[in-house]
């Protein structure tokens, strides 16, 4: 799980062009949107693309988005639960 | 009408009122944009997400706006923005098209309109006046002077951020300026002739022909 979270932080910085941040600047439980990292709706779309591109996971129900993308940790948990072996 | 200040970005060199502010290494526009942004110490992380055209526009506007007393005296809806270029958003359009071969990038897609740079500048500086974006084969000083003069004469706008912002690949050519109704000591008249002179003005080692 720790390795997955580390990888996700690097991928998020790369995919979302957050070049002012380092992986260690992003807390595992830190909210990604609004008061946390301050991501916006376009970033949310990029996160969906990231999930598909790196982990071959499609978000079937868009209403699950806020819970899945709450933090890096929640993303990692979703990936772990949905990734095929 | 007067030209209060002006800014060029050409060949990885950023100048303000003819003075070189920052000069980057030749050949890598993306690196130059990031280096110039960090050199100017602008606290605006959204810059990193922008396309090249928006980054160029934002850097130039930052120099023009941050020292502007006219900006401080104007209400947001009294500041207009008039931009033009030759390549519209083609630089980003090509990148977006490339991304669609694997996974279309939403963050690139939102920059596939030439006037997004105008929106980014307005958001950054709180500009709410009239704005327009023209796509023309080359910088047309007479057209720009006439349009901006008319805008400042016939509307409630008191000042206008205007000029040329063009990028395609490594080629970049930015000439933005502030036009105001009342000129101070060093302000130049806002005419097509003066604009053409300033657009073509050379500085340091920058070769305008290449």
Interface residues (C-beta under 8 A of the other chain):
Chain A: X16 X17 X18 X19 X20 X38 X42 X43 X45 X46 X49 X52 X53
Chain B: X34 X45 X48 X49 X102 X103 X104 X105 X106 X107 X110
